Amino acid sequence: MSRVGKKPVPIPEGIKVSVSGQHVTVEGSKGKLQLDAHPLVGVTVDDKEICITRSSDNRQCRSLHGLTRALIANMVRGVKEGFQKSLEIQGVGYRAAKQGRVVSFQLGYSHPVVFEPPTGIELLVDKNIVTVTGIDKQAVGQVAAQIRAFREPEPYKGKGIRYVGERVRRKAGKAGL
């Protein structure tokens, strides 16, 4: 049996969970998230916890068991606390500026890179730190990865956009004579 899937997901105060068939809805103070669970996995709500069961013991059911439990746990955490990822911009002249909902990046290209986040995602800009916040863990990670892809950190000078705390492997560069 899946160790992750066996563990029930506790429902904190102020979170409302409803299950109709395979459709799971989690509502909290920050918003509302929905998930359509796979037919091989069953979801039930007991008093103050969500239990996930599987229909058989084959490989696909076992993997979906833990996955569904993790997705529901992330939904509960997202509507209660939310998720955030921080990105750091490094490089001379590299910067970001927020104009309304849109963020404009100066990253050494001949033009500014303009990015508008999808609905449900908020971008905060503070000097050289861009913080991506939202209630959907997958969406927050996807937006952070898209922003990082505008100018990935290069190994010689370390210029570019990186996650806060990310270590970039540095290379020595040319050896002079």
Backbone as CSV, one residue per row, in Angstrom:
resi,resn,N_x,N_y,N_z,CA_x,CA_y,CA_z,C_x,C_y,C_z
1,MET,0.846,-1.184,0.000,0.000,0.000,0.000,0.888,1.243,0.000
2,SER,0.420,2.274,-0.646,1.174,3.519,-0.742,1.284,4.170,0.627
3,ARG,2.496,4.529,0.999,2.679,5.189,2.294,2.089,6.588,2.280
4,VAL,2.233,7.269,1.143,1.690,8.622,1.031,0.170,8.559,0.949
5,GLY,-0.358,7.664,0.138,-1.801,7.580,-0.077,-2.577,7.129,1.142
6,LYS,-1.965,6.316,1.992,-2.642,5.810,3.189,-2.967,6.913,4.181
7,LYS,-2.098,7.899,4.251,-2.222,8.946,5.256,-3.400,9.871,4.917
8,PRO,-4.376,10.041,5.809,-5.488,10.939,5.509,-5.044,12.398,5.541
9,VAL,-5.743,13.233,4.775,-5.438,14.665,4.719,-6.306,15.370,5.760
10,PRO,-5.696,16.004,6.775,-6.514,16.708,7.768,-7.129,17.981,7.179
11,ILE,-8.344,18.285,7.605,-9.035,19.485,7.145,-8.960,20.528,8.260
12,PRO,-8.212,21.616,8.058,-8.122,22.648,9.099,-9.434,23.436,9.253
13,GLU,-9.506,24.217,10.320,-10.680,25.071,10.558,-10.830,26.090,9.427
14,GLY,-12.061,26.325,9.011,-12.330,27.337,7.997,-12.222,26.828,6.570
15,ILE,-11.890,25.549,6.378,-11.780,24.963,5.036,-12.996,24.073,4.812
16,LYS,-13.644,24.242,3.662,-14.826,23.454,3.325,-14.486,22.546,2.148
17,VAL,-14.681,21.238,2.325,-14.379,20.253,1.286,-15.671,19.545,0.907
18,SER,-15.924,19.450,-0.394,-17.094,18.695,-0.860,-16.667,17.766,-1.983
19,VAL,-17.233,16.554,-1.960,-16.932,15.544,-2.975,-18.248,15.097,-3.589
20,SER,-18.343,15.167,-4.932,-19.508,14.632,-5.643,-18.980,13.737,-6.752
21,GLY,-19.078,12.429,-6.531,-18.504,11.470,-7.472,-16.987,11.544,-7.420
22,GLN,-16.367,11.919,-8.530,-14.906,12.053,-8.588,-14.471,13.514,-8.528
23,HIS,-15.420,14.432,-8.393,-15.117,15.860,-8.385,-14.925,16.344,-6.945
24,VAL,-13.721,16.859,-6.646,-13.397,17.347,-5.306,-13.271,18.867,-5.370
25,THR,-13.953,19.564,-4.444,-13.893,21.017,-4.360,-13.430,21.404,-2.962
26,VAL,-12.410,22.267,-2.907,-11.876,22.744,-1.629,-12.006,24.262,-1.620
27,GLU,-12.670,24.782,-0.579,-12.890,26.222,-0.459,-12.302,26.718,0.847
28,GLY,-11.616,27.859,0.778,-11.028,28.438,1.978,-11.012,29.945,1.905
29,SER,-10.271,30.548,2.817,-10.239,32.007,2.890,-9.561,32.641,1.679
30,LYS,-8.607,31.940,1.053,-7.869,32.509,-0.085,-8.543,32.251,-1.431
31,GLY,-9.443,31.260,-1.492,-10.095,30.979,-2.767,-10.675,29.585,-2.829
32,LYS,-10.885,29.119,-4.053,-11.547,27.838,-4.290,-10.772,27.064,-5.361
33,LEU,-10.498,25.777,-5.106,-9.813,24.921,-6.064,-10.640,23.669,-6.311
34,GLN,-10.504,23.121,-7.531,-11.259,21.927,-7.899,-10.338,20.899,-8.526
35,LEU,-10.708,19.615,-8.375,-9.928,18.512,-8.936,-10.883,17.415,-9.348
36,ASP,-10.659,16.853,-10.528,-11.390,15.662,-10.947,-10.465,14.478,-10.731
37,ALA,-10.755,13.677,-9.719,-9.914,12.528,-9.381,-10.080,11.438,-10.434
38,HIS,-9.059,10.635,-10.590,-9.079,9.526,-11.545,-10.113,8.489,-11.099
39,PRO,-10.795,7.812,-12.040,-11.814,6.821,-11.654,-11.269,5.625,-10.846
40,LEU,-9.981,5.347,-10.940,-9.404,4.227,-10.186,-9.192,4.561,-8.710
41,VAL,-9.398,5.825,-8.334,-9.163,6.270,-6.962,-10.465,6.823,-6.398
42,GLY,-10.761,6.457,-5.143,-11.961,6.967,-4.479,-11.599,8.000,-3.425
43,VAL,-12.415,9.044,-3.318,-12.177,10.109,-2.339,-13.408,10.219,-1.446
44,THR,-13.177,10.152,-0.131,-14.272,10.304,0.830,-13.882,11.331,1.881
45,VAL,-14.888,12.043,2.387,-14.650,13.034,3.432,-15.278,12.521,4.717
46,ASP,-14.431,12.279,5.729,-14.914,11.924,7.059,-14.913,13.205,7.887
47,ASP,-15.168,13.076,9.180,-15.138,14.265,10.022,-13.703,14.740,10.178
48,LYS,-13.406,15.919,9.641,-12.112,16.598,9.754,-10.952,15.927,9.021
49,GLU,-11.212,15.008,8.075,-10.132,14.465,7.253,-10.667,13.891,5.946
50,ILE,-9.775,13.873,4.953,-10.108,13.349,3.626,-9.341,12.050,3.463
51,CYS,-10.038,10.973,3.097,-9.410,9.662,2.906,-9.435,9.306,1.424
52,ILE,-8.315,8.759,0.954,-8.202,8.355,-0.439,-8.037,6.847,-0.470
53,THR,-8.863,6.168,-1.279,-8.781,4.712,-1.418,-8.546,4.378,-2.883
54,ARG,-8.065,3.160,-3.118,-7.858,2.740,-4.515,-8.633,1.467,-4.787
55,SER,-8.962,1.264,-6.065,-9.839,0.160,-6.440,-9.107,-1.182,-6.498
56,SER,-7.835,-1.190,-6.880,-7.097,-2.453,-6.959,-5.650,-2.205,-6.544
57,ASP,-4.825,-3.240,-6.726,-3.440,-3.146,-6.276,-2.443,-3.145,-7.448
58,ASN,-2.928,-2.813,-8.655,-1.989,-2.802,-9.781,-1.136,-1.538,-9.755
59,ARG,-0.136,-1.511,-10.609,0.863,-0.443,-10.588,0.256,0.947,-10.779
60,GLN,-0.651,1.095,-11.744,-1.236,2.404,-12.023,-2.079,2.896,-10.842
61,CYS,-2.841,2.014,-10.226,-3.656,2.404,-9.068,-2.782,2.848,-7.911
62,ARG,-1.675,2.146,-7.691,-0.779,2.509,-6.595,-0.181,3.887,-6.813
63,SER,0.228,4.190,-8.049,0.820,5.501,-8.314,-0.225,6.611,-8.231
64,LEU,-1.440,6.352,-8.706,-2.500,7.356,-8.638,-2.966,7.603,-7.211
65,HIS,-2.831,6.593,-6.355,-3.244,6.713,-4.954,-2.444,7.816,-4.255
66,GLY,-1.113,7.734,-4.326,-0.254,8.738,-3.703,-0.362,10.091,-4.381
67,LEU,-0.478,10.091,-5.709,-0.597,11.345,-6.455,-1.855,12.110,-6.057
68,THR,-2.982,11.418,-6.008,-4.250,12.072,-5.675,-4.208,12.642,-4.264
69,ARG,-3.621,11.900,-3.333,-3.509,12.382,-1.959,-2.651,13.646,-1.899
70,ALA,-1.531,13.652,-2.638,-0.643,14.818,-2.652,-1.331,16.024,-3.288
71,LEU,-2.076,15.819,-4.369,-2.779,16.918,-5.027,-3.841,17.530,-4.109
72,ILE,-4.585,16.677,-3.393,-5.623,17.178,-2.487,-4.994,17.891,-1.302
73,ALA,-3.884,17.358,-0.777,-3.190,18.024,0.334,-2.682,19.397,-0.099
74,ASN,-2.177,19.512,-1.336,-1.724,20.807,-1.850,-2.892,21.779,-2.037
75,MET,-4.059,21.264,-2.424,-5.231,22.120,-2.562,-5.644,22.683,-1.200
76,VAL,-5.650,21.822,-0.174,-6.039,22.266,1.174,-5.053,23.308,1.684
77,ARG,-3.761,23.048,1.496,-2.750,24.005,1.948,-2.828,25.319,1.163
78,GLY,-3.114,25.222,-0.130,-3.184,26.412,-0.982,-4.301,27.353,-0.600
79,VAL,-5.513,26.810,-0.315,-6.625,27.696,0.024,-6.506,28.214,1.454
80,LYS,-5.675,27.581,2.274,-5.471,28.076,3.644,-4.335,29.100,3.700
81,GLU,-3.139,28.729,3.177,-1.949,29.574,3.293,-1.517,30.189,1.970
82,GLY,-1.663,29.457,0.880,-1.162,29.894,-0.413,0.275,29.426,-0.620
83,PHE,0.784,29.591,-1.826,2.148,29.197,-2.170,2.880,30.396,-2.739
84,GLN,4.202,30.387,-2.620,4.992,31.448,-3.237,6.372,30.929,-3.607
85,LYS,6.910,31.508,-4.677,8.271,31.239,-5.117,8.915,32.585,-5.385
86,SER,10.173,32.713,-4.982,10.881,33.969,-5.185,11.999,33.768,-6.200
87,LEU,12.135,34.735,-7.090,13.175,34.729,-8.113,14.064,35.947,-7.904
88,GLU,15.356,35.761,-8.161,16.331,36.837,-7.982,16.916,37.195,-9.342
89,ILE,16.971,38.484,-9.644,17.541,38.950,-10.910,18.947,39.454,-10.626
90,GLN,19.942,38.891,-11.328,21.331,39.311,-11.148,21.919,39.714,-12.483
91,GLY,22.645,40.818,-12.486,23.303,41.293,-13.691,23.225,42.807,-13.767
92,VAL,24.254,43.405,-14.345,24.288,44.860,-14.474,23.207,45.284,-15.463
93,GLY,22.308,46.165,-15.027,21.245,46.648,-15.891,20.037,45.745,-15.952
94,TYR,20.082,44.589,-15.326,18.935,43.684,-15.311,17.994,44.136,-14.203
95,ARG,16.718,44.326,-14.550,15.757,44.761,-13.539,14.338,44.430,-13.990
96,ALA,13.414,44.568,-13.046,12.001,44.346,-13.327,11.204,45.513,-12.776
97,ALA,10.124,45.861,-13.456,9.244,46.938,-13.005,7.805,46.510,-13.243
98,LYS,6.963,46.765,-12.254,5.562,46.377,-12.354,4.723,47.586,-12.743
99,GLN,3.895,47.410,-13.782,2.967,48.446,-14.219,1.567,47.833,-14.224
100,GLY,0.829,48.072,-13.142,-0.485,47.442,-13.002,-0.301,45.961,-12.706
101,ARG,-0.889,45.108,-13.550,-0.726,43.663,-13.387,0.470,43.125,-14.174
102,VAL,0.935,43.893,-15.143,1.999,43.469,-16.056,3.373,43.794,-15.458
103,VAL,4.332,42.886,-15.664,5.703,43.112,-15.212,6.600,43.189,-16.442
104,SER,7.438,44.238,-16.480,8.360,44.449,-17.587,9.780,44.151,-17.106
105,PHE,10.472,43.262,-17.808,11.833,42.863,-17.452,12.837,43.456,-18.433
106,GLN,13.904,44.060,-17.925,15.046,44.496,-18.737,16.143,43.453,-18.493
107,LEU,16.436,42.623,-19.498,17.342,41.493,-19.296,18.489,41.454,-20.299
108,GLY,18.892,42.607,-20.800,20.014,42.646,-21.720,19.643,42.421,-23.163
109,TYR,18.364,42.258,-23.459,17.918,42.135,-24.836,17.716,43.543,-25.398
110,SER,17.470,43.656,-26.697,17.250,44.959,-27.318,15.866,45.510,-27.000
111,HIS,15.037,44.707,-26.352,13.666,45.109,-26.040,13.313,44.626,-24.631
112,PRO,12.362,45.265,-23.984,11.922,44.755,-22.681,11.050,43.511,-22.866
113,VAL,11.132,42.580,-21.921,10.287,41.392,-21.942,9.091,41.693,-21.051
114,VAL,7.902,41.702,-21.629,6.682,42.034,-20.902,5.952,40.739,-20.581
115,PHE,5.556,40.577,-19.317,4.895,39.345,-18.876,3.633,39.691,-18.095
116,GLU,2.517,39.113,-18.518,1.268,39.262,-17.776,0.920,37.916,-17.162
117,PRO,0.831,37.835,-15.833,0.556,36.545,-15.190,-0.875,36.081,-15.450
118,PRO,-1.112,34.771,-15.429,-2.473,34.265,-15.589,-3.338,34.625,-14.371
119,THR,-4.639,34.457,-14.504,-5.532,34.774,-13.388,-5.246,33.846,-12.218
120,GLY,-5.303,34.392,-11.026,-5.025,33.606,-9.826,-3.586,33.693,-9.370
121,ILE,-2.724,34.318,-10.175,-1.309,34.453,-9.833,-0.999,35.939,-9.661
122,GLU,-0.280,36.264,-8.604,0.100,37.647,-8.317,1.619,37.753,-8.325
123,LEU,2.144,38.781,-8.969,3.583,39.028,-8.991,3.889,40.273,-8.168
124,LEU,4.873,40.164,-7.277,5.333,41.292,-6.476,6.787,41.559,-6.832
125,VAL,7.130,42.814,-7.109,8.493,43.178,-7.482,9.068,44.076,-6.399
126,ASP,10.235,43.684,-5.867,10.931,44.475,-4.857,12.408,44.496,-5.222
127,LYS,12.859,45.603,-5.806,14.233,45.757,-6.297,14.568,44.640,-7.266
128,ASN,15.424,43.684,-6.889,15.813,42.620,-7.813,15.166,41.280,-7.461
129,ILE,14.130,41.279,-6.624,13.419,40.061,-6.244,11.995,40.110,-6.807
130,VAL,11.617,39.046,-7.518,10.261,38.911,-8.031,9.634,37.734,-7.292
131,THR,8.494,37.963,-6.629,7.823,36.917,-5.872,6.523,36.546,-6.571
132,VAL,6.359,35.254,-6.842,5.166,34.714,-7.487,4.309,34.086,-6.396
133,THR,3.063,34.534,-6.232,2.184,33.983,-5.207,0.856,33.560,-5.828
134,GLY,0.240,32.556,-5.199,-1.055,32.065,-5.648,-1.497,30.899,-4.788
135,ILE,-2.697,30.375,-5.064,-3.206,29.259,-4.270,-2.975,27.913,-4.948
136,ASP,-2.684,27.902,-6.238,-2.456,26.667,-6.984,-0.954,26.414,-7.091
137,LYS,-0.466,25.359,-6.450,0.971,25.084,-6.394,1.557,24.875,-7.797
138,GLN,0.850,24.157,-8.649,1.345,23.889,-9.997,1.454,25.168,-10.801
139,ALA,0.457,26.036,-10.707,0.466,27.286,-11.468,1.581,28.215,-10.992
140,VAL,1.811,28.281,-9.681,2.881,29.125,-9.143,4.240,28.642,-9.662
141,GLY,4.478,27.339,-9.617,5.737,26.788,-10.114,5.914,26.991,-11.608
142,GLN,4.825,26.860,-12.367,4.886,27.032,-13.823,5.222,28.471,-14.197
143,VAL,4.590,29.445,-13.537,4.855,30.855,-13.825,6.294,31.206,-13.443
144,ALA,6.757,30.699,-12.289,8.138,30.955,-11.871,9.126,30.379,-12.891
145,ALA,8.833,29.203,-13.418,9.708,28.589,-14.422,9.689,29.380,-15.727
146,GLN,8.530,29.925,-16.111,8.445,30.735,-17.324,9.266,32.015,-17.179
147,ILE,9.184,32.653,-16.021,9.949,33.879,-15.797,11.444,33.566,-15.803
148,ARG,11.849,32.478,-15.166,13.268,32.089,-15.129,13.784,31.808,-16.538
149,ALA,12.930,31.280,-17.408,13.334,30.934,-18.772,13.596,32.159,-19.639
150,PHE,13.150,33.367,-19.220,13.435,34.572,-19.995,14.939,34.792,-20.110
151,ARG,15.692,34.529,-19.029,17.150,34.646,-19.058,17.688,33.752,-17.946
152,GLU,17.981,32.499,-18.298,18.508,31.557,-17.307,19.898,31.984,-16.868
153,PRO,20.285,31.668,-15.632,21.616,32.085,-15.168,22.714,31.414,-15.983
154,GLU,23.665,32.208,-16.439,24.745,31.647,-17.244,25.933,31.306,-16.326
155,PRO,26.766,30.345,-16.707,27.781,29.809,-15.787,29.053,30.651,-15.645
156,TYR,29.273,31.663,-16.475,30.536,32.393,-16.417,30.486,33.582,-15.466
157,LYS,29.456,34.404,-15.586,29.324,35.550,-14.682,28.163,35.392,-13.709
158,GLY,27.292,34.416,-13.953,26.155,34.186,-13.070,24.990,35.115,-13.320
159,LYS,25.013,35.851,-14.465,23.939,36.789,-14.770,22.686,36.024,-15.191
160,GLY,21.528,36.583,-14.850,20.271,35.986,-15.259,19.270,35.971,-14.123
161,ILE,18.212,35.179,-14.310,17.164,35.046,-13.298,17.293,33.670,-12.670
162,ARG,17.352,33.634,-11.337,17.466,32.364,-10.620,16.508,32.365,-9.445
163,TYR,16.205,31.161,-8.955,15.403,31.048,-7.744,16.234,31.541,-6.568
164,VAL,15.596,32.135,-5.572,16.317,32.575,-4.379,16.864,31.333,-3.681
165,GLY,18.158,31.341,-3.414,18.807,30.200,-2.789,19.378,29.196,-3.776
166,GLU,19.120,29.366,-5.076,19.647,28.440,-6.085,21.142,28.685,-6.272
167,ARG,21.903,27.610,-6.319,23.335,27.730,-6.568,23.603,27.461,-8.034
168,VAL,24.331,28.351,-8.674,24.666,28.212,-10.088,26.109,27.742,-10.172
169,ARG,26.343,26.644,-10.899,27.719,26.159,-11.070,28.464,27.120,-11.955
170,ARG,29.575,27.584,-11.459,30.371,28.570,-12.189,31.516,27.891,-12.914
171,LYS,31.853,28.419,-14.094,32.967,27.919,-14.886,34.097,28.949,-14.853
172,ALA,35.293,28.500,-15.127,36.470,29.361,-15.021,36.560,30.372,-16.159
173,GLY,36.142,30.056,-17.344,36.289,30.961,-18.481,37.592,30.700,-19.212
174,LYS,37.973,31.617,-20.093,39.183,31.431,-20.900,40.430,31.589,-20.031
175,ALA,41.412,30.785,-20.318,42.720,30.911,-19.648,43.600,31.800,-20.515
176,GLY,44.076,32.898,-19.958,44.903,33.834,-20.714,46.356,33.371,-20.776
177,LEU,47.079,33.782,-21.809,48.500,33.410,-21.942,49.404,34.420,-21.339
